[in-house]
Amino acid sequence: MSSTPPSPGPARSAAELNELIRALWSHPQVPLTAEQREEYGRLCAELRRVERGDVIEAA
């Protein structure tokens, strides 16, 4: 796995990020893998930025 962060793309909406987060937890009885936990952390961080208004919507 590369340590380079993904290149910035169009901003995702809070609703889209919420949907992606919920999809990771679709089976709450099954623990997340290390990769899924990393993705969860990235999605939560992105959601916080969107909620704070730090993200500018792509035109």
C-alpha positions as CSV (number, residue, x, y, z in Angstrom):
1,M,0.0,0.0,0.0
2,S,1.3,3.4,-0.9
3,S,1.8,6.1,1.7
4,T,1.0,8.8,-0.8
5,P,-2.4,10.3,-0.1
6,P,-4.9,10.1,-2.9
7,S,-5.0,13.0,-5.3
8,P,-7.7,15.5,-4.5
9,G,-10.8,14.9,-6.6
10,P,-14.2,16.5,-6.7
11,A,-15.6,17.1,-3.2
12,R,-18.0,14.5,-2.0
13,S,-21.2,15.5,-0.2
14,A,-21.8,14.7,3.5
15,A,-24.6,12.4,2.4
16,E,-22.3,10.4,0.1
17,L,-19.6,10.2,2.8
18,N,-22.2,9.0,5.3
19,E,-23.4,6.3,2.8
20,L,-19.8,5.1,2.4
21,I,-19.2,5.0,6.1
22,R,-22.5,3.1,6.7
23,A,-21.5,0.6,4.0
24,L,-18.3,-0.2,5.9
25,W,-20.4,-1.1,8.9
26,S,-23.1,-3.0,7.1
27,H,-22.3,-6.1,9.2
28,P,-21.7,-4.8,12.7
29,Q,-21.0,-8.3,14.0
30,V,-18.0,-8.7,11.7
31,P,-14.9,-6.7,12.7
32,L,-13.4,-4.4,10.2
33,T,-10.0,-5.3,8.6
34,A,-7.0,-3.0,9.1
35,E,-7.6,-1.6,5.6
36,Q,-11.3,-1.0,6.3
37,R,-10.4,0.8,9.6
38,E,-8.0,3.1,7.6
39,E,-10.7,3.8,5.0
40,Y,-13.1,4.6,7.9
41,G,-10.7,7.0,9.4
42,R,-10.1,8.8,6.0
43,L,-13.9,9.0,5.4
44,C,-14.6,10.4,8.9
45,A,-11.8,13.0,8.4
46,E,-13.2,14.0,5.1
47,L,-16.7,14.2,6.5
48,R,-15.5,16.5,9.3
49,R,-13.9,18.8,6.7
50,V,-17.1,18.9,4.7
51,E,-19.2,19.6,7.8
52,R,-16.8,22.4,8.9
53,G,-17.0,23.9,5.4
54,D,-13.3,23.4,4.6
55,V,-14.0,21.8,1.3
56,I,-14.9,23.8,-1.8
57,E,-17.3,22.2,-4.1
58,A,-16.0,21.4,-7.6
59,A,-17.6,23.4,-10.4
